[in-house]
Amino acid sequence: MKERLLKTFKNSHKTYAQNAFIQQKMQDTLLEKLKYYTNISYFPEILELGCGIGLFSHKITQHFSFKHFIALDIVDFSEYFNQTLLEFHLVDIEDFTKIKNFYQDTKNDLIISNATLQWINQESFLQQLPSIANKNCYLLIGVFGEKNFLEFQELFGIGLNYLNPQKYQKILEKDWNILEISQSLETLTFKNPLDVFRHIKNTGTNALNSIQITKQCLRDYTLKFDNKLTYAPLYILAQKK
């Protein structure tokens, strides 16, 4: 999975911004929630997990000031962070030892992540985050829930280990005050089934699995789902106890 993830997101970096409609809508929603629940304009230490080409990173910098902003990704997207005040580091975020190396003398005041954590072992990862968070640190996460790509789950029997809101509550409540956990469904409609697969490729999410696209599977997709694709955004905002 990690090798496919590296390859597909690297190959899609030039098409991502033009096709990741839902992911960018999630970024805007997360920003709205953070501003709604806090009156803070300055976060000294910010960490982004899975920054990609920096779309969310730069939105954050437009609304909040900071002292240090570290952005991590498993793919080398450093070219998108040149000439900025953000520090990009090539890191597999599941290698938590490397993340902790950035925080020998300080901890974070804001930890953000969007459309990333569904690719990793979320339960073990989230349990480690308090060790790099200051008291009152905010945790702002956009991720995908159980009904994400439900068409692919039904037709091909493939999907990631998506979690439900209750599971996130259980994982986080020991160390974090949960301000909000909410979810929604977003449906995209395409002209034909090939456009569905093209959209997935252009956003890098074809790392999920290799599917042999046949005329029969294209016909089945149109017949069953009318060329629709369902996203299931899930939003989390919490504050360190």
N, C-alpha and C positions, 0 to 999 in steps of 0.2 A: 504493500500500500504506500509506504513512504517513497519508494522509488517512482511509482506512478504519480504520486502527488507532486514530487519535484518536477517531473517531466511535463505534466499537463499544465501546471500553473506557470512554469517557465515559458511554455509554448503559447500560452494565452495572454501574456502580459500586454500585448499590443491591442488585443480585442476586448479586454476585460471591461474597461471603463464604458465602452459603447454598448455592452450587453448585460452588465450586472445591474439591471434596473432595481431588483429587489434588494440586493445588498446595499446599494446606495440609499434607497429609501429607509432601510434599517439604520444606517448611519445617522440620517437626519432625525429619525425617531429617538434614537439614543441621546443625541444632543439635546433634544427638547426635554427629555425626561431628566437629564442631569441638571439643566437650567431650572426646571420646574421645582425640583426637590432641594436645590442648594442656591445660596446667594453668593457663591464663591466664584471669583474671577481669576484667582491665582492658585495654581497647584505647583509647589516647588519641584516635586519629583513625579514625573509621569512615565509609565511603562505601557507600551502597546504590544500585545501578543498576537503575532500573525498579521503584520502590517500590510503585506502585499505591496502594491505599487504606491501606497501612501495616500489614498483618497481620504480615508477617515483621519489619518494623522494630520493632514493639512487642514481639514475642517476643524479639528480640535484646536489647532494653533490660531485659527481665525477668531475663536470665541474665548479662549483662555490663555493667560500668560503662564510662564513656567521658568524654572531655573535649569532643569535638565529634562530632556524628553528622549527616552531610549525606545527605539522601535526594532522589534525582532521578527525575523522570518526565516523559514527553512530554505527559501529560494533567494538568491542574490539579486535583490532589487535595489542595490546601493545607488545605481544611476539616478533613481527617482528622488534621492535624498541629497544629492549634491547641491551645494549653494543654499542649504537650509541650516537652521540651528538644531535640527534633529540629528540624533546619533543612530545610524542604522548598524545593526549587527547581524551577521549570518549565524543563526542559532536555531537548532531544533528545540522548540520550547518544551518538549517532553524531557529533555536533558536538563533537569532543574538545577543540577549542580552548576552548570554554566551560567544560568540566570542568577543564582545566588552570588556568583563571583562579582557581579556588578554592584552588589549591595553589601559590601563589607563594612562601610562606614555610614551608610544612610539607608533609608527605606522609602517606599513609595507613598504618595498622597493621592494618586489616582492611577488605577490599573484599568485599562480598556482592552476590549477585544471584540471584533465583529466578524461573523461568518467564518470562524476558524476552529473553535473548540470541538465541534462535532467530529473532527478528523482524529482526535486523540482520545486517550483514556481519561475522560473528564473527571471521574470521581477521584482518582488518585491525584490528579493534577490540581484540582481545586482545593483539595485538603492541604496542599503545600503553600498556597498563596499567602496565608496569614504571616508566614515567616519573613516575607519581604514587604509587608504592609505596615505603615505607621498606624497608631491609634487614630481612629476617625477617617482613615483612608477610604475612598470610595471605589467600589468595584462596579464597572459598567460593562455589561456583556450583551452582545447580540449573538444568538446561536439559532440553530434550527431544531424544531420539535418533531414529535413522533410521526406526524402526517406529511413531513417533507418528502417531495417527490413520490407521493403515494401511488401515482400511476406506474412508476418503475418498480415500486415494491410489489404491486399487484401483478403486473405483466411479466416481470423478469425475476421476481423474488429476491431482489437485491436492495440493500440499504445500509446505512450506518447505524451505530448503536445510539440512536436518538433517545434523549431523556425527557421526562414530563416535568411540569412545574413542581409537583410534589417531591420528586427526586432531588431537584435542585434545592428546594427548601430544606430537605433533610441533610444534604451535604453541607450547606452553608450556615445553617442556623447556629451552630456551636460557636463560631468565631465572628459572625457578621449579623448585624441588624438588617433584616430584609425590608427595604423600602418599597420595592415592587417586583413582582414576577408576573408577567403577562404574555399572552401569545395571540397570534392571529393567523389567518390563512390568506394568502395572496395567489391569485390565479392568472397566469399568462396564457393567451390564446395565439396560436400560430397559424399561418396559412396552410401548412401541410406538415406531416410528421417529420420529414427531413429537417425542417426548420427547428423543430424541438431539439433534435440531436445536435444540430449545428449550434444552437444557443448554449447547450450544455458544454460543448467543446470550447466555445469561445469564452466561457467563464471559468474554465479549468476544472469543472466539477465532474468531468468524465473520468477522473481518477477513481471514481467509485468502483468501477469494474469495466472490463472490456466486454462489450456487447456486440455480437455479430448482427449487423443490421441486414435483414432480409426483406424481400417484398412482402412476405407474410406478416412479419412483425410490424411493418409500417401500416399494412392494412388493419391489423388488429388494434394498433394504437389509435388510428382514426375512428374505427368503429366503436371502440370502448370509451375513448376519452375525448373525442372530437378535437384532437390536436391541442389539448390543454395541458398545462404543467402547473402543479401545485407546489408552492413554497409555504413553509410553516414557521415564520419568524417567531422567536421567543426572546423576550427582553428581561434582563435582570439588572436591578440597581440595589446595591447593598452598601452598608457602611461598617467598617471594622469596629468591633466592640473595644 
